[in-house]
Amino acid sequence: MDPQTVFCPNSDCPARGQLDKDNIRLHSRKEGRYRCQVCGRTFAARRGTPLYRLRTADETVTRVLTLLAYGCPVAAIVQAFGFDERTVRAWWQRAGRHCRGVHEHLVEAHPLDLQQVQADEIRVRTQRGVYSRSVALALMVSTRLWLGGVVSAKRDLDLINALASKVRQMARCRPLLLAVDGLASYVTAFQQAFRSPLPRYGARGRARLVAWPDIAIVQVVKQKVEGHLQIDRRIVQGEASLVSRLIEQTQGHGNTPHLRWVQVSTPPSSSG
């Protein structure tokens, strides 16, 4: 237990969130507790983690969660470790909530200059071999940062709208390339999401929505024709020069010559 690696979790403590301030002391090694020298409060070493108030050893819980993340069936874990199925599922849900909170705090709460985002969706197969859910995902290309995902029972416009809204929430108003597949819902969802209300001082009614400048959308459409896979790359919004520049900035010079985009339509009106 290293006191320099933790900080006081007390929301009223002036030293909350501060590391390496020499204000945390070991209070009880046996109970796994620290004491803050500033506010005088004690707290458990597991505080703020999915392991908080669990009686099982850290290594065991971590091993179970790792197996779950790799798709190991709950029934197999129950047989191997002797835990109750409800206990394993409770750990699973606890870890999921914690991961979501960490992602919201570290990624979603801070707008980024995304430059290029690739979005796609997959069908999730259950342990019984049945496809039951669609998962839409978005990736920041330059850093390989997962911006988030949305789960739905259907692969429809609502699913894509939710993903587009999440990406819009994390994006700064900067030049941005959105790369999607041939699903038409992507274009509609992203065009609607990347708009901002035009200020109307003293006027009543709904503000007019204006599209963000320098937003490019490209589609990569894959289809089989006579047994051969054909890939059609299309620019559906934005100038070809903007697309090439953003690809070069996020993927490097080596990849740019292989991406040949074809202008297929003009950008839509920015009016809301």
C-alpha positions as CSV (number, residue, x, y, z in Angstrom):
1,M,0.0,0.0,0.0
2,D,1.7,3.2,-1.2
3,P,0.0,6.4,0.2
4,Q,1.6,8.5,-2.6
5,T,-0.6,6.7,-5.2
6,V,-3.9,7.7,-3.7
7,F,-5.7,11.0,-2.8
8,C,-8.4,12.0,-0.3
9,P,-11.9,11.2,-1.6
10,N,-13.6,13.6,0.8
11,S,-15.4,16.1,-1.4
12,D,-15.0,18.8,1.2
13,C,-11.3,18.3,1.7
14,P,-9.0,21.0,0.2
15,A,-6.6,18.3,-0.8
16,R,-9.1,16.2,-2.7
17,G,-7.7,14.9,-6.0
18,Q,-4.1,15.9,-5.2
19,L,-1.4,13.3,-5.5
20,D,2.2,13.4,-4.1
21,K,1.3,16.1,-1.5
22,D,2.5,14.0,1.4
23,N,-0.9,14.4,3.1
24,I,-2.0,10.7,3.0
25,R,-0.8,8.3,5.7
26,L,-1.3,4.6,6.2
27,H,-4.0,4.2,8.9
28,S,-4.4,0.4,9.1
29,R,-2.5,-2.0,6.9
30,K,-4.7,-4.9,8.1
31,E,-8.0,-3.2,7.3
32,G,-6.5,-1.5,4.2
33,R,-7.3,2.1,5.3
34,Y,-5.6,5.5,4.8
35,R,-5.9,8.8,6.7
36,C,-5.8,12.3,5.2
37,Q,-3.7,14.6,7.3
38,V,-5.6,17.7,6.0
39,C,-9.2,16.8,6.9
40,G,-8.5,13.9,9.3
41,R,-10.9,11.5,7.5
42,T,-10.0,7.8,7.0
43,F,-10.9,5.9,3.9
44,A,-10.5,2.4,2.4
45,A,-7.9,1.6,-0.2
46,R,-10.6,0.2,-2.5
47,R,-12.7,3.4,-2.3
48,G,-13.6,4.6,-5.8
49,T,-13.0,1.3,-7.4
50,P,-15.3,-1.6,-8.4
51,L,-13.8,-3.6,-5.5
52,Y,-15.1,-1.3,-2.8
53,R,-16.7,-3.2,0.1
54,L,-16.2,-6.5,-1.5
55,R,-14.9,-9.3,0.7
56,T,-13.3,-11.3,-2.0
57,A,-9.6,-10.8,-2.8
58,D,-8.7,-8.3,-5.4
59,E,-6.9,-10.8,-7.5
60,T,-9.8,-13.2,-7.6
61,V,-12.4,-10.5,-8.6
62,T,-10.0,-9.1,-11.3
63,R,-9.5,-12.6,-12.7
64,V,-13.2,-13.2,-12.9
65,L,-13.8,-9.8,-14.6
66,T,-11.0,-10.6,-17.1
67,L,-12.6,-13.9,-18.0
68,L,-16.0,-12.1,-18.5
69,A,-14.4,-9.5,-20.7
70,Y,-13.0,-12.3,-22.9
71,G,-16.4,-13.9,-23.3
72,C,-16.2,-16.7,-20.8
73,P,-19.7,-17.9,-19.9
74,V,-20.9,-17.1,-16.4
75,A,-21.9,-20.7,-15.8
76,A,-18.2,-21.8,-16.4
77,I,-17.0,-19.2,-13.9
78,V,-19.5,-20.4,-11.4
79,Q,-18.3,-24.0,-11.8
80,A,-14.6,-23.1,-11.7
81,F,-14.6,-20.7,-8.7
82,G,-17.7,-21.8,-6.8
83,F,-19.3,-18.4,-6.6
84,D,-23.0,-17.8,-6.9
85,E,-24.2,-16.7,-10.3
86,R,-25.8,-13.6,-8.8
87,T,-22.5,-12.6,-7.3
88,V,-20.6,-12.9,-10.6
89,R,-23.3,-10.9,-12.4
90,A,-23.2,-8.3,-9.7
91,W,-19.5,-7.9,-10.1
92,W,-19.9,-7.7,-13.8
93,Q,-22.5,-4.9,-13.6
94,R,-20.4,-3.0,-10.9
95,A,-17.4,-3.1,-13.2
96,G,-19.4,-1.9,-16.2
97,R,-20.8,1.1,-14.2
98,H,-17.3,2.0,-13.0
99,C,-15.9,1.8,-16.6
100,R,-18.7,4.0,-17.9
101,G,-18.0,6.6,-15.2
102,V,-14.3,6.6,-15.9
103,H,-15.0,7.0,-19.6
104,E,-17.4,9.9,-19.0
105,H,-15.0,11.6,-16.8
106,L,-11.8,11.2,-18.8
107,V,-13.2,11.3,-22.4
108,E,-16.7,12.6,-22.7
109,A,-16.3,15.6,-20.3
110,H,-13.5,17.2,-22.4
111,P,-14.1,18.3,-26.0
112,L,-11.4,17.2,-28.4
113,D,-10.1,18.2,-31.8
114,L,-11.1,14.9,-33.3
115,Q,-9.9,15.5,-36.9
116,Q,-11.1,12.1,-38.2
117,V,-13.7,9.8,-36.7
118,Q,-14.6,6.3,-38.0
119,A,-18.0,4.9,-37.1
120,D,-19.3,1.4,-37.6
121,E,-21.8,-1.0,-36.1
122,I,-21.7,-4.7,-35.3
123,R,-24.2,-7.4,-34.3
124,V,-23.5,-8.9,-30.9
125,R,-23.9,-12.7,-30.6
126,T,-25.1,-14.1,-27.3
127,Q,-23.5,-17.2,-25.7
128,R,-26.3,-19.2,-27.2
129,G,-25.2,-18.2,-30.7
130,V,-28.2,-15.8,-31.3
131,Y,-27.7,-12.3,-32.6
132,S,-29.6,-10.1,-30.2
133,R,-28.2,-6.6,-30.2
134,S,-26.6,-4.0,-32.4
135,V,-23.6,-2.0,-31.2
136,A,-22.6,1.2,-32.9
137,L,-19.0,2.4,-32.2
138,A,-16.9,5.4,-32.9
139,L,-13.1,5.7,-33.0
140,M,-10.8,8.8,-33.1
141,V,-8.4,7.7,-35.8
142,S,-5.3,9.7,-34.9
143,T,-5.1,8.4,-31.3
144,R,-7.1,5.1,-31.7
145,L,-9.3,6.4,-28.8
146,W,-12.7,4.7,-28.5
147,L,-15.1,7.6,-28.2
148,G,-17.9,5.4,-27.0
149,G,-20.6,2.9,-28.1
150,V,-24.4,2.6,-28.1
151,V,-26.4,-0.6,-27.8
152,S,-29.8,-1.2,-29.3
153,A,-32.1,-4.1,-30.2
154,K,-32.4,-2.7,-33.7
155,R,-30.0,-1.3,-36.3
156,D,-32.0,1.8,-37.1
157,L,-31.8,5.6,-37.2
158,D,-32.3,5.9,-33.4
159,L,-29.2,3.8,-32.8
160,I,-27.1,5.9,-35.2
161,N,-28.6,9.2,-33.8
162,A,-27.5,8.2,-30.3
163,L,-23.9,7.6,-31.6
164,A,-23.8,10.8,-33.6
165,S,-25.0,12.7,-30.5
166,K,-22.2,11.2,-28.4
167,V,-19.5,12.1,-31.0
168,R,-20.9,15.6,-31.3
169,Q,-20.7,16.0,-27.5
170,M,-17.0,15.3,-27.5
171,A,-16.0,17.3,-30.6
172,R,-14.6,20.8,-30.8
173,C,-15.8,23.0,-33.6
174,R,-12.8,22.2,-35.8
175,P,-12.4,20.6,-39.3
176,L,-13.6,17.1,-39.0
177,L,-13.8,14.0,-41.3
178,L,-16.5,11.5,-40.5
179,A,-15.9,8.1,-42.2
180,V,-18.9,5.7,-42.2
181,D,-20.1,2.7,-44.1
182,G,-23.0,2.5,-46.6
183,L,-25.8,2.8,-44.1
184,A,-27.8,5.9,-45.1
185,S,-28.7,6.6,-41.5
186,Y,-25.1,7.7,-40.7
187,V,-25.2,10.6,-43.2
188,T,-28.6,11.8,-41.9
189,A,-27.6,11.5,-38.2
190,F,-24.3,13.2,-38.5
191,Q,-25.7,16.1,-40.6
192,Q,-28.4,16.7,-38.0
193,A,-26.0,16.3,-35.0
194,F,-23.3,18.7,-36.2
195,R,-25.5,21.8,-36.1
196,S,-25.6,24.7,-33.6
197,P,-28.4,27.2,-32.9
198,L,-27.9,30.6,-34.4
199,P,-28.3,33.3,-31.6
200,R,-31.5,35.3,-31.9
201,Y,-31.3,38.3,-29.6
202,G,-34.8,39.4,-28.5
203,A,-36.6,37.1,-31.0
204,R,-39.0,34.4,-30.1
205,G,-39.4,30.9,-31.3
206,R,-36.9,28.1,-32.1
207,A,-33.5,29.3,-33.2
208,R,-32.3,28.5,-36.7
209,L,-29.8,25.6,-36.8
210,V,-26.6,26.2,-38.7
211,A,-24.3,23.4,-39.8
212,W,-20.7,23.4,-38.5
213,P,-18.2,24.6,-41.1
214,D,-15.5,22.2,-42.5
215,I,-17.4,19.0,-41.7
216,A,-16.7,16.3,-44.3
217,I,-18.5,12.9,-44.5
218,V,-17.3,10.0,-46.6
219,Q,-18.8,6.6,-47.1
220,V,-17.0,3.3,-47.8
221,V,-19.6,1.0,-49.4
222,K,-18.6,-2.7,-49.8
223,Q,-20.6,-5.1,-51.9
224,K,-20.0,-8.4,-53.7
225,V,-20.4,-8.5,-57.5
226,E,-20.1,-11.8,-59.2
227,G,-18.1,-13.2,-56.3
228,H,-15.7,-10.3,-56.1
229,L,-15.6,-7.6,-53.3
230,Q,-16.0,-4.1,-54.6
231,I,-15.2,-1.1,-52.5
232,D,-16.8,2.2,-53.4
233,R,-15.5,5.3,-51.6
234,R,-17.7,8.4,-51.8
235,I,-17.6,11.9,-50.5
236,V,-21.1,12.9,-49.6
237,Q,-20.3,16.2,-47.9
238,G,-17.3,18.5,-48.0
239,E,-14.5,19.3,-50.4
240,A,-12.1,16.7,-51.7
241,S,-9.2,18.9,-50.6
242,L,-10.5,19.0,-47.0
243,V,-10.9,15.2,-47.0
244,S,-7.3,14.6,-48.3
245,R,-5.9,17.1,-45.8
246,L,-7.6,15.5,-42.8
247,I,-6.6,12.0,-43.9
248,E,-3.0,13.1,-44.2
249,Q,-3.1,14.7,-40.8
250,T,-4.6,11.6,-39.1
251,Q,-3.2,8.7,-41.0
252,G,0.0,9.9,-42.5
253,H,1.4,10.4,-46.0
254,G,1.8,6.6,-46.5
255,N,-2.0,5.9,-46.5
256,T,-3.2,8.9,-48.5
257,P,-2.5,7.7,-52.1
258,H,-4.6,4.6,-51.5
259,L,-7.7,6.5,-50.6
260,R,-9.4,7.8,-53.8
261,W,-12.6,9.6,-53.1
262,V,-15.3,10.3,-55.7
263,Q,-17.5,13.4,-55.3
264,V,-21.1,12.1,-55.6
265,S,-23.2,15.0,-54.2
266,T,-23.0,18.5,-53.0
267,P,-23.2,19.5,-49.3
268,P,-26.7,19.9,-48.0
269,S,-28.2,23.2,-47.0
270,S,-27.2,24.5,-43.5
271,S,-30.6,25.7,-42.6
272,G,-32.4,24.0,-39.8
